């Protein structure tokens, strides 16, 4: 309910925008009386692109109607009687509107809640130091709105002038017809007797002279009106171009850049609804001015007057057509990008949207959109208008879709829900380039007309680069290509050029963004973590962040060349860390229990000054996607730091990190000095579940890997030292747990087990 309380305090343009969200499709009274219930529902949990979610949407619709009916029934008193009738009417209205399309209700409410939250957030961010809520728009948004207001006034002014011109021209034509009538009368005098002609001719000549003088004077006035109107239209078109440049070349490009960074884990791009409202205002204003120019052209044709106006009108008409063409072609965008790592024979989705479709009534004859996959070279040729054939680099199934108009949100979009890349045709690769470095793009194209076929548009838009893979093992390297492209692509580039090397701080920003998104954590990479990564990337021993600020990293160093002494690249190692943390270590990373980015020598230096049993968790240097436990303990001869063999995803799918740490009794304090139970106990498996888990493990003992290599470990997978395990069928021990690093016999036996000495 907090959002609705704040939304009611909006002022000015923000309040007007909020109020415009409501209408017959969703009455504002419903939002008011059910605000707490509405804000408590999981609207975002419903995928609007999945028709199978319609059942969930139907349940929410039924619940909403029930809540309204309950609210109506509890109304008492005279005012309550009227409200009861009104709420009951709204319940019936919503049921009849959305019963056959409940997903549209979800779409409507999600749009309302998102817009309210944005308006409240913008208003809060723009509050003055003295307090109180100011207008929600930022200074830039205010400037854009002011320009729209100026355009509105200019358009209204030219509309008034055009009507005045039309009125004056109509009167001029009437007077011109009068002059023709007088001339006809003068001509007819020739048939009259001389006496009658002399009697009537002077008056007619005088009248003709007066009318002709007026016509000459009025023709000059009309010409001036026409020139003044054309000059005003020129001024309007100049402002329109400037406004369109700000919206399309600044705001829309920034939105596309945010969309690209979102592919690396950046914040959601947002702001598309406000962009659409601006583009619709542009379309409306452009169309009004275009119609005015056409009417002015019609008036000129109706009454030709020699002068420069014909050339001016032709120029204005050409300019306004260019402006609207640029608007329509630029606002055909990809709202939901296809996956940038695209596996063949796998279903994927995408959504394209025409931001001005509603205002131009394109939905009255819904256009069809076609999707095609093309190569980088084909994309370059397309943008240079060199490619006139319908070439493609593969075959996409279900690649045609009709654009749909959503009345509640005013959006015209095509939702490709079940596309699948059947095959791909690759180009010849050069040098060390692999298939996971080859970039493709999905081309979406359509054709439609506006204004009763006055203008026909062919629109095209390219998706972000996609890397096509045929096996999951290629995903890691393909993701590296996409990450590099999303992070370092420049606006307006030739497809799909990216720099071969970047500054280390730039790369740090990119991998930190990716890490936080993948792990879904607010805890990103610290400066110490980034120094560790720089040491690994550059084979350096420097601990100073300043030493790396001016260093550059090439693409080859990032994901072509293996790290020294390893068979994997820098990215492959880092991606393994992300995957392990995301799948198994996220709560411990968020708690700060995992230092992670620490090398073996650093771990030893940190632990040697700590009490015995102090341990830390660090990511393995030698294995992709591994984490090891380092701890300090007393040896018979000297004090040492020990390291377990790394745990991997395979190990944690059997037993969690917290339970493994609980099993190891010699681990006492998490570095620097926190008792381990204080940190990990909330993640331990409950005792009852633990006994059941151990019983299953005892039956499937051969499936347990043995990864412990030290001599001081007293427990392994919950089995104490000295435990002898026999087969149920025989008396001979199959193996015995000793204090050394392995079992005495390889784990090859499969069967039912029982313990015979000291077993749990």
PEWOCOR-V666317 format. One line per field, one symbol per residue. ss: DSSP state (H for helix, E for strand, - for the rest). phi: phi as a letter, one per 30 degrees, with the letter a starting at -180 (. if undefined). psi: psi as a letter, one per 40 degrees, with the letter a starting at -180 (. if undefined). A space follows every 50 residues. Layout:
# PEWOCOR-V666317
ss=???
phi=???
psi=???
This chain:
# PEWOCOR-V666317
ss=-HHHHHH----HHHHHHHH---E--E-HHHHHH-HHHHH---HHH----- HHHHHHHHHHHHHHHHHHHHHHH---HHHHHHHHHHHHHHHHHHHHHH-- -HHHHHHHHHHHHHHHHHHHHHHHH-------------HHHHHHHHHHHH HHHHHHHHHHHHHHHHHHHHHHHHHHHHHHHHHHHHHHHHH--HHHHHHH HHHHHHHHHHHHHHHHHHHHHHHHHHHHHHHHHHHHHHHHHHHHHHHHHH HHHHHHHHHHHH---------HHHHHHHHHHHHHHHHHHHHHHHHHHHHH HH------HHHHHHHHHHHHHHHHHHHHHH-EEEEE----EEE---EEEE EEEE-------HHHH--EEEEEEEEHHHHHHHH----------EEEE--E EE-EEE----EEEEEEEEEEEEEE----------HHH--EEEEEEEEEEE ----EEEEEEEE---EEEE--HHHHHHHHHHHHHHHHH------------ EEEHHHHHHHHHHHHHHHH-------HHHHHHHHHHHH------HHHH-- -EEEHHHHH--E------EHHHHHHHHHHHHHHHHHHHHH-----E---H HHHHHHH------EEEEEE-------EEEEEEEE----EEEEE---E-HH HH----HHHHHHH-----EE---EEHHHHHHHH---HHHHHHHHHHHHH- HHH-----------EE--EE---EEEE-----EEEE-------------- --EEEEE---
phi=.dddddddcdbidddddddddclddadddddddceddddcccdddcdddc eddddddddddddddddddddddcdbiddddddddddddddddddddcdd bdddddeddddddddddddddddddcddddjidceddddddddddddddd dddddddddddddddddddddddddddddddddddddddddddedddddc deddddddddddddddddddddddeddddddddddddddddddddddddc dddddddddddddcjddedhiddddddddddddddddddddddddddddd ddbdbeldddddddddddddddddddddddcdbcdbddedcccdibdbba bcbcdcdddchdddbedccccbcbdddddddddchccccddbclbcdhcb acdcccddciccbccdcbdaddabcccdcchddcddcdcbacccbababb ihidbccccbacddebccbcbddddeddddddeddddbdceidddbdbdd bbdeeddeeddddddddddhbddcdddddddeddeddchccdcceddcdc dcbdddddabcddeibcbdededddddddddddbbedddddidcdidbdd ddddddddccdeidbbcbdddcbdibbbccbcadcecadbccbddddbee dddcaddddddddddddcbdedaceddddcddcddeeddddddddddddc eddddcbcbcccdcbbhicddjdcccddcbcdddabdcdcdbddbedcdb lcbbdbaidd
psi=eddddddeeiibdddddddediaddgidddddefddddeeigdeehheeh deeddddddddddddddddddddehiiddddddddddddddddddddede gddddddddddddddddddddddddeiideiihaieiidddddddddddd dddddddddddddddddddddddddddddddddddddeddeiiddddddd ddddddddddddddddddddddddddddddddddddddddddddddddec dddddddddddddeeiiidaeddddddddddddddddddddddddddddd ddghhhaeddddddddddddddddddddddegihdhiihehhhifhhiii hihhdedddefdedghiihhhihiiddddddddefdheifiieahhifeh ihhihhddefihihhhdfihhdiihiihiibehideehhiihhhiihiii ffedhhhhiiiiiiiihhieideedddddddddddddeiiheihhghiid iiidddddddddddddddefiehahidddddddddddefiehehddeede iihiddddfdhiiheifiiddddddddddddddeedddddeeehdcghid ddddddddeiiiehiihiihdehhfihihhihihiddihihihiiiiadd deedhidddddddgdehdhhhdfhhddddedeeihidddddddddddddf deehiheheieehdhhfehiiehhhiideiehhdihhaeaeiiehigehh ahiiiehei.
